[in-house]
């Protein structure tokens, strides 16, 4: 169950944000192709009183080839409680 959004928390994005993101997309892709990323996924199951009753965690290394192909390698083992 997700918590409801905070009242008044929504703000308009800065003017021209979409245009700036689109203009820098090539730079972002070029940089991404030169790096190795570590991606960690954690999922927690919350109990009736708000405490964590179960947890799933996995860590992967993510690499993009010069051709733009994404490859992932699992690090260690998945942990589930």
C-alpha positions as CSV (number, residue, x, y, z in Angstrom):
1,X,0.0,0.0,0.0
2,X,1.4,3.4,-1.0
3,X,1.1,6.5,1.1
4,X,-1.1,9.2,-0.4
5,X,0.7,12.1,-2.0
6,X,1.3,15.1,0.2
7,X,-1.1,18.0,-0.4
8,X,0.5,20.8,-2.4
9,X,3.6,18.7,-3.2
10,X,3.1,19.0,-7.0
11,X,5.0,21.7,-8.8
12,X,5.2,22.6,-12.5
13,X,8.5,21.5,-14.1
14,X,10.9,24.3,-15.0
15,X,10.2,26.0,-18.2
16,X,12.0,24.4,-21.2
17,X,12.9,21.3,-19.3
18,X,11.7,18.9,-22.0
19,X,13.7,20.8,-24.6
20,X,16.9,20.8,-22.5
21,X,16.5,17.0,-21.9
22,X,16.0,16.4,-25.6
23,X,19.0,18.5,-26.5
24,X,21.3,16.6,-24.1
25,X,20.0,13.1,-25.0
26,X,23.0,12.5,-27.3
27,X,25.5,13.5,-24.6
28,X,23.7,11.3,-22.1
29,X,23.8,8.3,-24.4
30,X,27.5,8.8,-25.2
31,X,28.3,9.0,-21.4
32,X,26.2,6.0,-20.6
33,X,28.1,3.9,-23.2
34,X,31.3,4.5,-21.4
35,X,30.3,3.4,-17.9
36,X,29.4,0.4,-15.8
37,X,26.4,0.9,-13.5
38,X,25.4,-1.0,-10.4
39,X,21.6,-1.4,-10.0
40,X,20.2,-2.4,-6.7
41,X,16.5,-3.4,-6.4
42,X,14.9,-3.6,-2.9
43,X,11.3,-4.6,-2.4
44,X,9.9,-4.5,1.1
45,X,6.6,-6.1,2.3
46,X,5.0,-4.0,5.0
47,X,2.9,-5.6,7.8
48,X,-0.3,-4.4,9.2
49,X,1.5,-2.2,11.8
50,X,3.8,-0.6,9.3
51,X,6.9,-2.8,10.0
52,X,8.8,-4.6,7.4
53,X,7.8,-8.3,7.3
54,X,9.6,-9.4,4.1
55,X,12.4,-8.1,2.0
56,X,13.8,-9.0,-1.5
57,X,17.1,-7.5,-2.7
58,X,19.2,-8.1,-5.8
59,X,22.2,-6.3,-7.2
60,X,23.1,-6.2,-10.9
61,X,25.9,-4.7,-12.9
62,X,24.6,-3.0,-16.1
63,X,26.7,-2.3,-19.2
64,X,25.8,-0.7,-22.5
65,X,27.7,-1.8,-25.6
66,X,28.7,0.7,-28.3
67,X,25.8,-0.6,-30.3
68,X,23.4,0.3,-27.5
69,X,22.7,-3.2,-26.2
70,X,22.1,-3.5,-22.5
71,X,23.7,-6.4,-20.6
72,X,23.1,-7.2,-17.0
73,X,25.1,-9.5,-14.6
74,X,23.6,-10.6,-11.3
75,X,26.1,-10.0,-8.5
76,X,26.0,-12.6,-5.7
77,X,22.6,-14.2,-5.0
78,X,19.1,-12.8,-4.6
79,X,18.3,-12.3,-1.0
80,X,14.7,-12.9,0.1
81,X,13.4,-12.9,3.7
